[in-house]
């Protein structure tokens, strides 16, 4: 079974600075997808960024980018120019790319609480 | 755009009571999921469905039942609630993606359930 580990329960960053959240995963599969979800105090789960394992290029979405190291099974999230609205819980998630039914279910890490200081 | 709608948003039950959580999606998605979120545990999959009339167990299915009688609805039932089922419950849906295509999951706003 796949597992996802987020080793930083809490992180803090100054407004306008850059912060990196860590995520490692364990899998024997070669084809899969990785995601970062943001959960603000409203509880709504919001997709931040996603990465296909077969793509070598790191995904980027505006101020959010990832460092995907497939051999190391590492998938970190970098937030540049941090804003107060970035304060939230961030969850790393894994999804198999297999064809069998149910392979689309997500396996989540335990989350990292990000605080942004003004 | 409604997306994924969960009802109710909050509920308090006594031990042994039953209830049903409703999830409705208006995106014509094939796949639907129920997760629970506990402090320090992330989200864990309870049950999921890959189409109307089909359901399957996830990681933590004990004490829950589900039904998918209509494509747009996915019901989560607790027949005899226990304090261990105090949690925040999330429903999600996604389209049935072809190989090499990401099937992004869209989440509801969650239901906070307390069992006393």
Interface residues (C-beta under 8 A of the other chain):
Chain A: X4 X9 X33 X42 X43 X44 X45 X47 X50 X52 X54 X91 X95 X97 X99 X101 X102 X104 X105 X106 X107 X108 X109 X110 X111
Chain B: X31 X33 X35 X40 X41 X42 X43 X44 X45 X48 X50 X56 X58 X88 X90 X92 X94 X96 X97 X99 X100 X102 X103 X104 X105 X107 X109 X110
